[in-house]
Amino acid sequence: MQAITVRDRDAGVAGMSLTDVPHPHAAENDVIVRVHAAGFTPGELDWPATWTDRAGRDRTPSVPGHELSGVVVELGYGTTGLSVGQRVFGLADWARDGTLAEYTAVEARNLAPLPADIDHTLAAALPISGLTAWQGLFDHGRLTTGQTVLIHGAAGGVGSIAVQLAREAGARVIGTGRSSARERALALGVDTFLDLETDKLEEAGEADVVFDVIGGDILDRSAALVRPGGTLVTIAMPPTARPKDGRAVFFVVEPDRARLTDLAARLRDGRLKPVVGAVRPLAEAPSAFAPGKRTPGKTIIRVTEDRTGDRS
């Protein structure tokens, strides 16, 4: 089969190529998924797990990408809860070969059934962004109705989902981003938008929850915006500045089949709309990682065209 592989950490995007690789093996409790559409995180080439396994051993050439939507074609020993021919979507493990491949092995518990009327492209845009947004807002931020949340990068992959979920929960939403993101953020439902290039962050006022996806100086300055008893949540890096009378949480998204199922239901009935930007074929995945090639919204890699009657 064909897959995108990375071999040289120092080469970055230049070290990515479309190559022939062995078909994956289904370990115990795994499934093999024929990938229809895949998502990736631009910073994956900087992740240690892209290059080494959990014991620190080199695992190159490795396959990047960790979001997928596709069809189960094989079950590993002991696998339950899914069946061959079933449409699924979800997350591949960080330290195993990923989803920029025609087939990939995934732990069954990391996948959720995908309704027949949801397009693979939309489904592949949901796992990381959707789970990160939910876990950041509600599991870690403890956001409730009537509170105010400040969401950095409100028009991005995670931020756009977080805005929609926060609005549905009855929160007041302040969004930030570059000037080019203003109209997209307002269309998603932010009550107030701050341009990080021209506005002062401190003009946002206090918030019960600050959800950061940027890090650095923005993260540090955000600590002062958290109301007493509130929470600063970030996925960028462990915070060095903490709220004076509140919590600071850094987290990495975790797979959650039940939550994926819930997010799919929201997508299906129109309560949630992932922002998909470019859709590109597998062969163009390396160039999609390049900073200058990124477009607004989530870039999705179209891996396999439908040949079996499955809705794609």
C-alpha positions in Angstrom: 0.0 0.0 0.0 1.0 3.7 -0.2 1.6 6.0 2.7 3.3 9.3 3.5 6.4 8.5 5.5 9.0 10.7 7.3 12.6 9.5 7.7 14.8 12.4 8.8 13.9 14.6 11.7 16.3 17.3 10.6 14.8 17.4 7.1 11.4 18.5 8.2 8.8 18.6 5.4 11.5 17.9 2.8 11.9 14.5 4.4 8.3 13.5 3.7 7.5 11.3 0.7 4.8 9.1 -0.8 6.2 5.5 -0.6 5.2 1.9 -0.7 5.0 0.3 2.8 3.8 -3.0 4.2 0.2 -3.5 4.9 -0.4 -2.9 8.7 -0.9 -5.7 11.1 -3.9 -5.9 13.4 -2.7 -6.5 16.9 -5.0 -7.6 19.7 -8.0 -5.2 20.0 -7.0 -3.4 16.8 -8.9 -2.9 13.6 -7.5 -2.2 10.2 -9.2 0.8 8.6 -9.3 1.6 4.9 -8.7 5.3 5.2 -11.0 7.6 3.1 -10.0 10.9 4.6 -7.4 11.9 7.1 -6.4 15.0 9.2 -3.1 16.0 10.6 -1.6 18.6 13.0 1.0 20.9 11.4 3.4 20.6 14.3 3.6 16.8 14.2 7.1 16.7 12.9 8.2 18.3 16.2 6.5 15.7 18.3 8.9 13.1 19.9 6.3 10.3 19.3 6.6 10.9 15.5 10.2 9.7 15.6 10.4 7.2 18.6 8.2 4.7 20.3 7.3 4.9 24.0 10.5 3.2 24.9 12.5 5.8 23.1 13.5 3.6 20.2 13.7 5.0 16.7 10.6 4.0 14.7 11.3 5.7 11.3 10.2 5.6 8.6 7.0 6.6 10.4 3.6 7.6 9.0 2.2 10.9 10.3 -1.4 12.0 10.7 -3.7 10.9 13.5 -7.3 11.7 12.5 -9.2 9.5 10.1 -12.5 8.5 8.7 -12.9 5.3 6.8 -14.2 1.7 6.8 -13.2 -1.3 8.9 -11.7 -4.0 6.7 -10.1 -6.3 9.4 -10.5 -7.1 13.1 -7.6 -8.0 15.4 -7.9 -10.9 17.9 -10.3 -10.0 20.7 -11.7 -6.9 19.0 -15.3 -6.2 19.9 -17.7 -3.3 19.4 -17.0 -2.8 15.7 -17.5 -5.0 12.6 -16.0 -5.4 9.1 -17.6 -3.0 6.6 -18.5 -0.5 9.3 -17.9 3.2 8.8 -15.8 4.7 11.6 -13.9 7.8 12.5 -11.5 8.7 15.3 -7.9 9.0 16.5 -4.8 6.9 15.8 -2.3 6.5 18.7 0.4 9.2 18.8 3.3 6.7 18.9 2.1 4.4 16.1 2.0 4.9 12.4 -0.8 7.3 11.6 -3.5 8.0 9.0 -1.8 9.4 6.0 -1.9 6.0 4.5 -4.3 3.8 2.5 -4.8 1.5 5.5 -3.9 2.0 9.2 -4.1 -0.1 12.4 -6.1 1.6 15.2 -7.2 0.5 18.6 -10.9 -0.1 18.3 -11.6 1.9 21.5 -10.2 5.0 19.7 -12.9 4.9 17.0 -16.6 5.6 16.9 -19.3 4.5 14.4 -19.9 7.1 11.7 -23.5 7.5 10.4 -24.0 6.8 6.8 -25.1 10.4 6.0 -21.9 12.1 7.3 -19.2 12.7 4.7 -15.8 11.2 5.4 -14.2 14.6 4.7 -16.2 16.3 7.5 -15.7 13.4 9.8 -11.9 13.5 9.5 -11.9 17.2 10.5 -13.7 16.4 13.8 -11.7 14.0 16.1 -8.8 16.2 17.4 -10.5 19.5 17.1 -13.8 18.3 18.5 -12.4 16.3 21.4 -9.8 19.0 22.3 -12.5 21.7 22.3 -14.9 19.7 24.5 -12.3 18.5 26.9 -10.7 22.0 27.2 -14.0 23.8 27.8 -15.9 21.3 29.9 -13.7 18.6 31.4 -10.8 21.0 32.3 -12.4 24.4 32.1 -15.7 23.4 33.8 -17.5 26.0 31.7 -21.2 26.4 32.5 -24.2 28.4 31.3 -24.0 32.1 31.8 -20.2 32.2 32.2 -17.8 34.0 29.9 -15.1 32.2 27.9 -12.2 33.8 26.0 -11.1 31.6 23.1 -7.8 32.3 21.4 -7.6 31.3 17.8 -11.4 31.4 17.5 -11.5 30.8 13.8 -9.0 27.9 13.8 -9.6 24.2 13.8 -9.9 23.8 17.6 -11.1 27.3 18.3 -14.0 27.2 15.8 -15.4 24.1 17.4 -14.9 25.5 20.8 -16.9 28.7 19.9 -19.8 26.6 18.7 -19.8 24.3 21.7 -19.5 27.3 24.1 -22.4 29.1 22.4 -24.6 26.0 22.6 -23.8 25.7 26.3 -25.1 29.2 26.9 -21.8 31.0 27.5 -20.7 34.4 26.4 -17.8 34.0 23.9 -14.9 36.4 23.3 -12.7 35.3 20.4 -9.3 36.4 19.3 -7.3 36.0 16.2 -5.7 37.9 13.3 -7.6 40.5 11.4 -8.3 38.1 8.6 -10.2 35.8 11.0 -12.6 38.4 12.2 -15.5 37.7 9.9 -15.2 33.9 10.2 -15.2 34.2 14.0 -18.2 36.5 14.1 -20.0 34.1 11.7 -19.3 31.3 14.1 -21.0 33.2 16.9 -18.4 35.1 19.0 -20.0 38.0 20.9 -16.8 40.0 20.8 -13.7 39.7 18.6 -10.2 41.0 19.5 -7.6 41.4 16.7 -4.3 40.2 18.3 -2.4 42.3 15.7 -4.0 45.7 16.6 -6.1 45.4 19.8 -4.9 45.1 23.3 -5.5 41.7 24.8 -6.4 43.3 28.1 -9.4 44.9 26.5 -11.1 41.5 26.6 -11.8 41.9 30.3 -12.1 39.0 32.7 -13.4 35.6 31.8 -14.3 32.5 33.8 -12.4 30.3 31.3 -9.6 31.3 29.0 -8.9 28.6 26.3 -5.5 29.0 24.7 -4.1 27.3 21.6 -1.3 29.8 20.9 1.1 29.7 23.8 4.0 32.1 24.4 3.3 35.7 25.4 -0.4 35.4 24.7 -0.7 32.5 27.2 1.3 34.4 29.8 -0.8 37.5 29.5 -4.0 35.6 29.6 -3.4 34.5 33.2 -4.3 37.9 34.4 -7.7 37.8 32.6 -9.0 34.8 34.6 -11.6 35.7 37.1 -11.2 34.5 40.7 -12.0 30.9 40.8 -11.7 30.6 37.0 -9.5 28.4 34.8 -6.7 29.0 32.2 -6.7 26.0 29.9 -4.0 25.5 27.2 -2.9 22.9 24.7 0.1 24.8 23.6 2.6 24.4 26.5 2.7 24.2 30.3 1.9 27.7 31.5 4.5 29.7 33.3 2.1 32.4 34.5 -0.9 31.3 36.6 -4.1 33.0 37.6 -3.8 34.8 40.9 -6.9 33.0 42.3 -7.7 30.3 39.8 -6.4 27.2 38.1 -4.1 26.6 35.2 -4.3 23.4 33.1 -2.2 22.1 30.3 -3.6 19.0 28.6 -3.2 16.7 25.6 -6.4 15.5 24.0 -7.5 11.9 24.8 -9.6 9.5 22.7 -13.2 9.1 23.8 -15.6 7.0 21.8 -18.7 8.2 23.6 -17.8 11.8 23.1 -17.0 11.2 19.4 -20.4 9.7 19.0 -22.0 12.8 20.7 -20.0 15.1 18.4 -21.1 13.2 15.3 -24.7 13.6 16.4 -24.2 17.4 16.7 -22.6 17.4 13.2 -25.4 15.3 11.8 -28.2 17.7 13.0 -26.4 20.9 12.1 -25.4 22.0 15.6 -21.7 21.7 14.8 -19.9 22.6 11.6 -16.2 21.9 11.3 -14.4 24.5 9.2 -12.8 22.6 6.4 -10.3 24.5 4.2 -8.4 22.7 1.5 -9.0 19.1 0.6 -6.0 17.5 -1.1 -4.9 14.1 -2.4 -2.5 11.9 -0.5 0.4 12.7 -2.8 0.1 16.4 -1.9 0.2 15.8 1.9 3.9 16.8 2.3 3.3 20.2 0.8 0.2 20.6 2.9 2.5 20.6 6.0 4.5 23.5 4.7 3.6 26.8 6.6 3.2 28.8 3.4 0.6 26.4 2.0 -1.9 26.4 4.8 -5.4 27.8 4.3 -8.1 28.9 6.7 -9.8 26.0 8.2 -8.7 22.4 8.6 -6.8 20.8 5.7 -8.1 17.3 5.0 -6.2 14.7 3.0 -8.4 12.6 0.7 -6.8 9.2 0.8 -9.1 6.7 -0.9 -11.9 7.3 -3.3 -15.1 5.2 -2.9 -15.2 2.1 -5.0 -17.6 0.0 -3.0 -20.8 1.9 -2.7 -19.9 3.4 0.7 -21.0 7.0 0.9 -17.9 9.2 0.8 
